Amino acid sequence: MRHGVRLGIDPGDARIGVARSDPTGFLATPVETVRRGKGDLRRIAAIASEEEAVEVVVGLPRSLAGGEGPAAVKVREFAARLATRLAPVTVRLVDERLTTVSAEAMLRDRGKKGQQRRAVVDQAAAVMILQHALDTERATGVPPGELVERDG
């Protein structure tokens, strides 16, 4: 397992969930929810700098069959812009099928309601994306997902 803090990103249309790992890459924890729009890449870059992140994993939404639709195209474009902004920190895309659904269910089971749940569901999804990536790397010895090429 490579050493260093990783960030997990769950990009949505309105909000972006952010999670971080411990330096050993064992456990993912929530960081914050960033409002989508002007300044979102700057804020994520600031978090990456504050956390001294060595890598960022971005959840790629795929259909249950594994295909990619319009949402995946948007995430790929976002990830490429993020990779350009964060260079030389690497950005990877990892499959995020059902993470938001799973995060919603977990929060609902814990009694979180409406506004309270919406405020943290993106962070919870980012934690699930990152934890899956960490577990996969620990099991296989290979960095998860696919490396994102920088814009330009």
Backbone torsions as a table, in degrees:
resi	resn	phi	psi	omega
1	MET	NA	129.9	177.6
2	ARG	-69.6	150.3	-178.7
3	HIS	-94.7	143.8	174.6
4	GLY	130.2	154.4	-179.8
5	VAL	-70.5	134.1	171.9
6	ARG	-114.0	148.4	171.9
7	LEU	-104.8	145.6	172.1
8	GLY	-112.9	136.1	-176.3
9	ILE	-125.1	129.4	172.8
10	ASP	-115.1	93.4	-176.8
11	PRO	-82.0	122.6	174.7
12	GLY	-115.5	179.4	-179.5
13	ASP	-72.2	-31.8	-177.2
14	ALA	-107.9	-32.4	-175.2
15	ARG	-139.7	157.4	178.2
16	ILE	-125.3	116.8	176.8
17	GLY	-81.4	140.0	-179.7
18	VAL	-128.1	133.4	175.8
19	ALA	-130.8	165.1	177.8
20	ARG	-136.4	157.8	173.2
21	SER	-105.3	164.5	169.7
22	ASP	-74.5	164.7	-177.0
23	PRO	-60.2	-23.6	179.7
24	THR	-83.0	-7.9	179.9
25	GLY	73.0	30.1	-177.8
26	PHE	-96.7	-42.3	-170.7
27	LEU	-132.0	132.8	176.1
28	ALA	-97.5	138.8	177.9
29	THR	-135.5	153.3	-179.0
30	PRO	-69.8	150.3	177.3
31	VAL	-117.1	-64.2	179.3
32	GLU	-167.3	171.7	173.1
33	THR	-111.6	124.2	-179.2
34	VAL	-100.4	131.8	177.2
35	ARG	-69.4	132.8	-179.1
36	ARG	-72.5	137.7	177.9
37	GLY	132.0	-159.1	-176.2
38	LYS	-51.8	126.5	178.1
39	GLY	90.6	-3.7	-176.7
40	ASP	-66.4	-41.6	178.5
41	LEU	-66.6	-37.3	178.2
42	ARG	-61.8	-43.2	-179.5
43	ARG	-66.0	-42.4	178.7
44	ILE	-64.1	-40.1	177.1
45	ALA	-62.0	-39.2	178.2
46	ALA	-64.5	-42.7	178.1
47	ILE	-62.7	-44.9	179.7
48	ALA	-58.2	-40.6	179.2
49	SER	-68.4	-47.0	179.8
50	GLU	-58.7	-40.7	-176.9
51	GLU	-86.0	-5.0	-176.1
52	GLU	53.8	46.7	-177.3
53	ALA	-66.0	139.5	176.5
54	VAL	-98.6	-14.5	-178.5
55	GLU	-161.9	152.5	176.9
56	VAL	-126.8	130.2	175.0
57	VAL	-110.5	130.2	-177.1
58	VAL	-113.0	131.1	179.1
59	GLY	-72.0	128.4	178.8
60	LEU	-105.7	115.3	-178.7
61	PRO	-75.0	123.3	176.4
62	ARG	-123.2	158.0	175.3
63	SER	-71.8	167.4	179.0
64	LEU	-59.5	-29.5	178.9
65	ALA	-81.0	-6.2	177.4
66	GLY	98.2	-1.3	-179.9
67	GLY	-76.8	168.7	179.3
68	GLU	-121.1	132.1	178.5
69	GLY	-113.1	-160.0	-178.2
70	PRO	-58.7	-35.3	179.8
71	ALA	-64.8	-39.1	179.4
72	ALA	-67.0	-37.7	177.8
73	VAL	-61.0	-44.4	178.6
74	LYS	-62.3	-41.4	-179.6
75	VAL	-67.2	-40.1	177.6
76	ARG	-60.4	-41.8	178.3
77	GLU	-65.1	-43.9	177.4
78	PHE	-59.5	-46.6	-178.0
79	ALA	-63.1	-37.2	178.8
80	ALA	-66.5	-42.0	177.0
81	ARG	-64.7	-41.0	179.0
82	LEU	-63.7	-42.6	179.7
83	ALA	-61.3	-39.4	177.9
84	THR	-64.1	-43.1	-178.0
85	ARG	-67.0	-36.1	-173.5
86	LEU	-92.0	-8.7	-175.9
87	ALA	-46.2	134.9	12.5
88	PRO	-92.1	7.0	177.4
89	VAL	-64.3	132.7	-178.5
90	THR	-80.8	149.6	176.1
91	VAL	-122.6	134.1	179.8
92	ARG	-126.1	146.3	174.2
93	LEU	-99.2	131.4	177.5
94	VAL	-128.2	147.2	-179.5
95	ASP	-60.5	129.2	-178.4
96	GLU	-120.6	22.0	-178.1
97	ARG	-46.5	125.5	173.1
98	LEU	69.9	8.3	-178.4
99	THR	-66.7	-41.5	180.0
100	THR	-67.1	-39.7	177.5
101	VAL	-61.8	-44.8	179.3
102	SER	-65.1	-40.6	179.0
103	ALA	-64.2	-43.4	177.2
104	GLU	-58.0	-47.3	-178.3
105	ALA	-62.5	-42.6	179.7
106	MET	-61.8	-45.9	-178.6
107	LEU	-67.5	-37.9	177.5
108	ARG	-62.9	-42.6	178.7
109	ASP	-62.9	-27.6	179.2
110	ARG	-88.3	5.5	174.9
111	GLY	87.3	8.1	177.6
112	LYS	-73.0	134.9	-176.7
113	LYS	-118.1	151.9	170.2
114	GLY	31.7	-112.9	-176.1
115	GLN	-58.1	-41.5	-179.5
116	GLN	-61.1	-41.5	-179.7
117	ARG	-71.2	-44.1	-179.9
118	ARG	-59.4	-32.5	-178.0
119	ALA	-66.7	-27.1	-175.4
120	VAL	-119.2	-6.0	-176.4
121	VAL	-62.6	-35.9	-179.4
122	ASP	-67.5	-38.7	176.2
123	GLN	-65.6	-42.3	179.7
124	ALA	-63.2	-39.9	177.6
125	ALA	-65.4	-40.3	177.9
126	ALA	-62.7	-39.3	177.0
127	VAL	-61.5	-44.4	-178.8
128	MET	-65.1	-40.7	178.0
129	ILE	-61.3	-49.5	-177.7
130	LEU	-67.1	-42.7	-178.9
131	GLN	-62.2	-40.8	178.0
132	HIS	-62.1	-43.2	179.2
133	ALA	-62.8	-43.3	179.4
134	LEU	-63.6	-45.9	-179.5
135	ASP	-62.8	-39.9	179.5
136	THR	-63.9	-44.9	179.8
137	GLU	-65.0	-40.2	-179.8
138	ARG	-64.1	-37.1	-177.8
139	ALA	-76.1	-33.8	-173.2
140	THR	-105.7	-22.2	-175.5
141	GLY	78.0	8.8	-177.4
142	VAL	-119.8	136.1	176.0
143	PRO	-55.7	140.4	-173.8
144	PRO	-78.1	158.9	170.8
145	GLY	66.1	-154.5	-177.6
146	GLU	-121.1	141.7	179.2
147	LEU	-69.8	137.1	179.6
148	VAL	-93.1	130.0	174.9
149	GLU	-79.5	143.2	179.7
150	ARG	-74.9	148.8	172.2
151	ASP	-61.6	150.6	173.0
152	GLY	93.2	NA	NA
